[in-house]
Amino acid sequence: MKKICIWFLLLQKRLLKKPLFLLILFMTPALVLGMRQVAGKKSGILTVFLYEAPAENGLRESTEYLIEPLMEKHGLVQYEITEDPEEAREKIARGEADALWIMPGNLKETISRFLEGKAKTVVTIACREETVYLTLAREQLYGYLYPLISKEAAWRFMSTMREFRKADKEEMRSYFEQYYIEDFIPNNLVRVAHLDNSEFQGIREGRNYLTTPLRGILALLVLFAGFAVTLFCLQDKERGLLSWLPIKNPQAYSLGYLLIGTGDAALAAYAALYLSGSFTTWQKELPLMVLYFLAVSGFCLLLSRILRNIWVYGATIPVWLLACIVLTPIFIDVSGFPLIQYLLPPYYYLNALHSDVMTVRMIFYAVIVCLVSLIPLPGQSRI
């Protein structure tokens, strides 16, 4: 045990002297802080101005029923309140905004006139051009406006029914208000959920949709750290720095070197994940992160022993990282390449979070690559 602690401290000290390794470790929390900073700013792909036309009686019903709920939304559409519709129109003409929604202060009265055919519209929309994104944005508006219209239409229909013609209107209205179900649609245009349909924690906490790929990006950083530590170990071997060390099992030494370096990166990624808002529970996250850094260590070591040449190994690193970006569910979930996907450690990690089957596969993968990487290959005595 004492020997293991000494080796751990020596290798840890050696790794912490590497500028590239320190850069990777500091890059991990910096990435999360940067993404959270960006997510806290305006990040919508659309800018829509909201204007409430003043009512004669001073009512501001659109603010209560439409504007305030829309302003609470964070996502693809950036809503801004304006007091000058003409200025908003000019910004739309200059391309600084996408649309202007003009809402009546006496919203309920306007809805009544709309149902009677006396008003052509309830909300007036001004935009420079019609796009798919603006059509989607209006779905959010309809989600709050339609329940109000349908409620008034239901009340009018109920009032004309023969059974209620002689009933007291106030009593009937009270009964109607009590039992009518207002089916508002509060969801954002994009609902981020896991494969088991459980909601993404970051959305519950008000995080921006831009932070959703952070887990995958952090997984890539851990993999990159594994590649970097392997290169450090290969460089030490080429320079003959290991020849004087009393190493009885070179493969075990190399794996230990990788486990220490990748473990540092995994610890930084775990802390960054906690800060990002993507964290679920430590009972779920910690075992997965341990499995992941074991899988990455075994994968990187096995790959280096198969390729043997440090230059060839280094040249393949961008290829593997690009394959992970495309074929693992960091940004999109691509299917159809299972033989390649099952070689990539991030594929198991990102899918295992909400799949017990993939968790079991990840355990087998981590054990197999670690054990196989320890088997001496013909003509190889080290790494």
N, C-alpha and C positions, 0 to 999 in steps of 0.2 A: 504493500500500500504506500509505503514511504517512497519507493522508487517511482510509482505512478505519479505521485504528487510532484516529485522533483522534475520528471519529464514534462508534466503539464505546465509547470511554472516556466521551464526553460523554453518550451515551444510557444507558450503564450507570449513571453517576453520577446521572442524573435519575431512573431507575427506583428506585434504592436509597434515594432520598429519599421515596418513596411508602410511607406506613405500611401500606396494604393489601397492597402487593406484598411487603413484608418479612414481614407476617403469614402470607402464603401460603407463603413460603419456609421460615419457622420451623415452620409447621404440619405440613409434610411429615415431617420426622424425628420431631417430637413425636407425630404420629399412630402411627408405627411403634413407638416406644418405649412408648406407652400401650397399644397392642394386644398387644405382647409381655408387658407387665406383667400385663394382664388374662388373657392366655392361660396365664401361669405360675401363676395361682391356680385355685381350684376353679371349673370351668366346665361341669361335666356337668349334664345336665337330669335325671339320676337320682342318688340317693344310696343305695348298697347297703352294708349292714353285713355283714362276714364274721366268722363265729365258728366256732372249732374246738372241738368238744366233747372234753374230756379222755378219753384212753383209759386203761384199767387198766394197761397195760404201758408207759405213758409215750410211746407213739409219736405223732408229729406229721406223719403222711403227707399230710394235707390241706394243710398249710402248704407242703410241698415241691411237690406236684403241682397244687394248685388256687389257694391263696391268693397265693403269691408271683408266679406268672405273671399273675394278675388284677390285682394291685397295680401291676404294671409298665405297665399299659395306661393311655393318656390319651385321652380322647375324650368321648363322650356320657354314659358312666357313670362316676360318681365312687365308687370303692371305699374303704371305711374298715374297719380291723380293730377289733373290739370284744372286750372280755373279760367284758362283762356283757350277756347276751342279753335280760334283763328290761328293762334300761335302753334297749336298742335297740328293743324292742317298744313301750315308752312313747313314744319319739321318733317311731316310725311312726304311732302313734295320734294324736299331736299334729300330724302332717303335716310333721315336721322331717326325715324320711327316708322312703324308698319301700319298702324291703324288707330282710329279714334272711335270710341264707343260713347255716344251721347245718350244719357239715360234721364228719364223724367223724374222730377222731384216727387210728383204725385203719382207714384208707380201704380198703386192699386186702382186709382181712377182711370189711368191710361189703359190698364188691362181690361177694365170693364168696358171702356169705349171701344177697345180692339175687338172684344167678343161681340159687341153690338154692331160691329161693322162701321163705326164712326171714326175709327183710327186705323190707318194702314199698317203702322208699325208701333212697336213698344220701345225698342231700342234702335236708334239710327247709327249705322256703321259707315265710316269714311275710311277708305284705304286707297293706296296708289295703284295696286294691282292685286288680283285675287290669286292666292297661293294655297297649296295644300296645308301649310303651317297655319295660315289664318283660318282655314276651315276647321282645323283641329282646335285652335284657340277658342273659336266660337262654341265648341262643344262644352267648354267649361262654363261659358255664359249661359248656354241652354240648360246646363245642369242645375243652375239656381233659378232661372227664369221660368222654365217649363212647369215645375211644381206649383208655382204661384198661379200660372194661367190655368193649369188643370184643376186646381182647387176652386178657383172662381167659376170655372165651367161646370164643375160638379155641383157647386152650390146653386147655380142657376137652373140646372137640370132638376135638382131635388125640389126647388121652389115651385116648379111648374107641374110636379106630379100631383095627380088627383088626390092622393091620400093626405097630402100636406097643405092643400089649398086653404083649409079652414083652421090650420094650426097657428098658434101664436108665433110670429116671425122671430121675435127675440129668443124665445125658448127653443125654437127649432135651430136657430143659428148657434146657440150655445151647445146644443146637442151635436150639431155638425162639427163645430170646432173641436169638440172633445174626442170624437171618434174618427175624424178624417186623418189619414196617414200621409204625412208630408214626406215624400220620397226624394230627399235631396241627394245629389251625387257629389260627395265631397272629394273624391279621388283626383289626383293629378293626372295629366295626360299620360305620363309614363309611370306605371306602378312597378317598382323594383321588388321582386320576390325571388326566393330560392326555389329549387326544384320541388321541394315538398310543399310549396305554396305558402310557406311561412314568410311574413313580411320582413324586408330588410331593415335591420335595427336602425341604421343611419337615417332612414326616412322617418321612423317614429320619433327620432330625436331632432328632426328638422334639418338634417344634413342635406346638402345639395346632391343632385344626381351625379355631378362630376366626380364625387369621391367613390363611386361604386367600384371602379377598376382597381382601387388601391391594393386590395388583397392580392390580386394577380401580379401587380407591379412589385410588391414586396417579395412575393415568391420568386420573381425573376432576379431580384437583387441578391437573395440568398443563393440562388443557383450561380449567379455571376461570382459571388464570393467563393463558392466551391471551386469554380474554374480557376480563379486567381490563386487560391491557396495551393491547388495542384501545380500550377506553374511555378510557384515559389519552391515547392518540394522538388520539382524536376530540375530547377536551376541549381539548388543545393547539391543535387546528385551529380550534375554535369561538372560543377566546380570542384567536386571531390570533398565537399565539406562534411559528408557523412562517413567517409572512409575510416576516419579515426575514432568514430563512435562505436562503443561495444553493443552493436545492434544484432541480436540473435535472429530476429524475425523482421526483415525489411518491409514486408507487406503490412504487418501489423503496425510498424512504426509509421508508414505512410498513411494508413487509415486513421491512426491516432492524430497525426498532424492535421488531416482533413477534418476530423470530428471537432477538434478544438477551434479551428478557424471558422468552419461552417456553423458551429454552435454559437460563436460570438455574433455572427451575422443573423442567425435565427433569433437570438435573444433580442437584438436590436429591432428586428422585424416584429417580434411579438409585442414589444413595448410600443412600437409605432402603430401596430394594428389596434392596440388598446386605445390609443389617442385618436385614431381615425374615425371612430364611430361605427366601424364595421365589426367590432368585437361582439361575440355572442356570450359565451360563458367560459370561464377558465377550465372547467371540467371537460369541455369540448375542444377548446383551442390549444391547450397545453399539450395533450397527447398527440394531436395532429401535427403540431410544430416539431415535437421530438421525432416523430416518425418521418417528417419531411426532411429534417436536416440529416437524419441517418440515411435516407434514400438518396439525397443529393451527394453526400459524402461517398457512398458506395458507387453511385453512377459516375461521378467525376474520376474516381480512382480507377474503376474498371475501364473507362474509356481511354484513360492515359496509358494503361497497360496494354490495351489492344492496339493503339496507334503507335506506341513506343517512342516516336519522335516528338520532341518538344515543339518544333516548328509546325509540324502537321497538326498537332493537338491545338496549338494556339490559333491556327488558321480555321479550325472547325468550330471554334467558340461562337463566332457571329452566326454561323449556320444553325447551331443548336438553339441559340437565343431567338432567332427569327422563327424557327419552327415552333417554339413555345408560344410566341406572340400570336402566331396564326392558328395553331392547332389546339391550343388550350383555351378554356373559357375565361380569358382575361377581359376581352372586349366583346367578343361574340363567341357563340358556341358552334363550332364546326364539327360535323360528323362525316363519316365516310373514309377516314384514314386511321382505323383502329390499330393497325400494326405499328405505325409511327407514334401515335398518341400514347400507346402503352409503354413506350420507351422513355417518355418524358416525365420526370418527377412532378412538375407542377400540375400535370393533368390529374394525377391521383389526389394531390393536396386540395386543389380547387373543387373537385367533385366529391371528395370525402366528407366535406363539411355537413352535407345533408343527405348522405347516402351511406348506409351501414355496409352495403355490399362493397362499395368502393373503399371504405375504410379497411375492410378485411383484405382486399386486394393490395392496398397500400402497405399493409403489414407484411404480406408475402413478398412484395416487391422490395421493400427495404431490407428484409432479411436475406433475400436471394442475392441482391447486388453486393451487399456487404460481404457475404460469405464467398461468393465467386471472385470478388476482387482480392481475396486473401490467398487464393490458389496460385501457386507458382506456375508461371507459363514457361514453356521451353525456351531456353536461352536467356532467361531473365532471372536476375538475382535480387534486383532492387526495383522498386516502384512499379 
